[in-house]
Structures are given as structure tokens and as C-alpha cells.
Amino acid sequence: MDTLEMLYEGKAKQIFKTGDPSLVLVRYKDAATAFNGEKRAELSGKGELNNRISSFFFQLLTKEGIPHHFVREVSACEQLVKKVNIIPLEVVVRNRVAGSMAKRLGLEEGKILPQPVVEFYYKNDELGDPLLTEDHVAILNLATPAQRARLKETALKVNRFLSEWLDQRGIVLVDFKLEFGTDEKGEILLADEISPDTCRFWDKETGERLDKDRFRRDLGQVVESYQKIWNRLEGDSHV
């Protein structure tokens, strides 16, 4: 596909204009970052795997009636998506205690939560993406009450579906981060990506981490673990 100038470059992806003003091209990079960009590395093959995995999950969610920005894969590392205005909130859903939740609340990592916990974070690198209450979201005018309700409802719907679907394939969805945007009609669409960069995936039998925590914690075998996730998805015949 012909691309025009780059619109944006983030830690893990590049966004390009296309000949259609309603669509943009997303190119996944091999770059790995952690701790707000303080830790960096290049991991060959990571971009291709994240593109494949995220594309797969968006196609699954299409069948669940969840509106999103994904249109189609166009190459090993690229996908075509609808252009949206990103809402500056990261919506995190937690099924087990892990990461910052364990540190913040002093809870044992891996503890199963009695119900999914939804958290909002301010998408702002300069501030370190701080955790927000819904009152904070309101006073910062980041989302209307109706939008906040929609974000939470959609995030929980995604969680219910993916948790069950992955469990059947021996993968525990520990937690994950979603981002959303609005299209030209003001409709809210699930955006960004769903990949081992944005989700914690643990092997159901062994507890092995199959996600970005391998990079954060210097566990090694990062790309190999992403490949394990892809192998389990690729072996499914439902998409």
C-alpha cells in the first residue's frame, strides 16, 4: 500500500497517512521499551508477531460485535486501521494481582481477584501515565460520563470474552491495557493494539510469563514467548 508522510512515531509503532483520509497505516516496530522508555532494546521479529497477534484479536472481537479501528493486515508488520482521535486514557482491566497493583496495594502477585478491576490512567508520558479516579477524569475533561461508562462497559466485555477464549487454549489473561478513539461521527472505537506488549499472558499450567514482563524483568526469551502465544492462536480454526 502506498503511504504518505509519517503522522506519529511512538515507542512501538509508527503511524502513516494513506491515500484515503479516513484510514491510516500502522507499522509495528521491533523496538522494546519499559519503564516509560528508560529501558530499550531491539528485538528482531517482535513487530511482526505483535502485528499478527493484534490483528487476530481484533478479528475475534469483530465476531463479538465490538466496534474497533482494525481494517486488515497489509504486510507482515503493517495493518490498515480507521483514523480515530485517541481518547487520552488507558483503560486497564485486572483479573489477577500483578505489576503496579501488587506494589501499590501490597498484595501477593498472582492472587485471583474476586471480580475484574477496571482502572483509568492518564495517557501522558511526561507525567508517567498516572492512575486516575473517575473524578480526576471528569475535572481533566478527558471523557464525558457517558464515554467513561462506555469505555468501562466495553473493556469488561472484551475481558469476559478473551479471558474465556484464552483459558480454553491454556493461557491466563492476567491483565491488559486498552485504548479507545472516536471516529468522524463521534463513535467510540477500540483502538491501539492487543498483544503481549499490552497484556499479561501466563501459561495456565506452568505460570510461565509469555509477555512483555520477560523484557521488563530481564527473563530473556522475549520473542520466543511471543511466538508461543502466536502458535496457540494460529492453531485455532475459528478465525
Secondary structure as UniProt FT lines:
FT   STRAND          3..9
FT   STRAND          13..18
FT   TURN            21..22
FT   STRAND          23..28
FT   STRAND          31..34
FT   TURN            35..38
FT   STRAND          39..42
FT   TURN            44..45
FT   HELIX           46..63
FT   TURN            64..65
FT   STRAND          70..75
FT   TURN            76..77
FT   STRAND          78..82
FT   STRAND          85..86
FT   STRAND          89..96
FT   HELIX           100..105
FT   TURN            109..110
FT   STRAND          112..122
FT   HELIX           125..127
FT   STRAND          131..132
FT   HELIX           134..139
FT   TURN            140..141
FT   HELIX           145..167
FT   TURN            168..170
FT   STRAND          171..182
FT   TURN            184..185
FT   STRAND          188..191
FT   TURN            196..198
FT   STRAND          199..203
FT   TURN            204..206
FT   HELIX           213..216
FT   TURN            217..218
FT   HELIX           222..234
//
